[in-house]
Amino acid sequence: MIVQTIVFYIFAGVTIGAAVMVVAARNPVHSVLFLILAFFNSAGLFVLMGAEFVAMILIIVYVGAVAVLFLFVVMMLDINFVELRQGFLQYLPIGGVIGLILMIELIMLLGAETVAIPKTLLATVPIPPIEDRTNTAAIGDVLYTKYIYAFQAAGMVLFTAMVGAIVLTLRERSGVRKQRISNQVSRRRAESVELKKVEPRDGL
């Protein structure tokens, strides 16, 4: 039990420190690397909680896809950091208001833990014993039964975001020859094939 507590504090401390460095680091590449470190330590915390499936999903999805995508985008873009810092004071009031709202919400969330929750608002589906049901199967049972509509709605939101990103990044280029399937299908053999009579030993 003491070893688990020590490991928990190590993972938690590194996660908080990495999360602070994500915001504090001036180099965006370093910020992404600290973000990956925070994801790995968060996965370690999930393993300590017994949620190994969530830990693996966090590493595979967020570290293997999202964070690596951020890293490639930041490294490939030619970012002018001097110009980027010039607008810092301009957006400081808006950022301060958003940060204040988030701080108030966090304080309200921490204060809500001391409020007694009625039994009617608790989950109606009991948690099965870990000896009878694995972690992954229990998550699947709840996700695809009780929260199936929310799961499908989240999928539609992500699909809409993907389509919107494709539409926003689509650019029409002039002078590019595009493939026209209707013209290719409607072509006749006489327009496409020409027979040449080649005499022997004359070459092409």
ROLO-441013 format. One record per residue (C-alpha): x, y, z. Coordinates in steps of 0.5 Angstrom, whole numbers, plus 500, padded with zeros to 3 digits. Each point is the difference from the previous one (the first is absolute). Example, Ala and Ser with C-alpha at 12.3 -4.5 7.8 and 13.67 -1.06 7.14 Angstrom:
525491516502507498
***
This chain:
500500500506505502503498493494502496499506504507502498499499493493503500504507502506499495495499494495506503506505501503498493493501497499507503507502499500498492493503500503507502506500496495499494497507501507503503505497494501505495502495495494497497504493498502500508492501502498494495505496504498502507493498497502493498504500507493502504496495496505494502500502507492500500500493497504498506495503504494496497504494500501501508492501500499493496498503494505497495496501494499507501507501501502496494495504496503507503507497497497498493496505498502507504508498500500496493495504496499507503506502503504498495496503495501507504507498500501500492495506499504504505507498496498500493496507501505506499498504507502507501501500507501508501494502496496494504502504507498507497493498501501498507498506504494501495497493502502500507493503503496495496505494503499503507492500500500493497505498505496503506494496497504494500503501507493501503497494497506496503498503507493498499501493498505499506495503505494496497504493502498502507493501498496493502497497493493497501500493498495501495505503496505495501502495494494495500505495496504496506507499499502493499505496504507501496500492501494499496501505495506503497501508499500500492493496500497504506502507496497497494493498503499507503502503494496496495494500504499505505504506496499497493496507497505504504506496496497500493499508501507501502502496494495504496504507503507497498497498493498507499506503502504496496496502494500507502508500500500497493496505497504506504506497497498499493503505495498500493507500496500504493503496494499493503498495495494496504497493498494500497496493500494502496505502494504494500494495500497504494506499496499496494505495497502504494502506504504497504504494496503501494503495496507501496503495495507499501504498494505494502507503502498507499499501508495504504
***
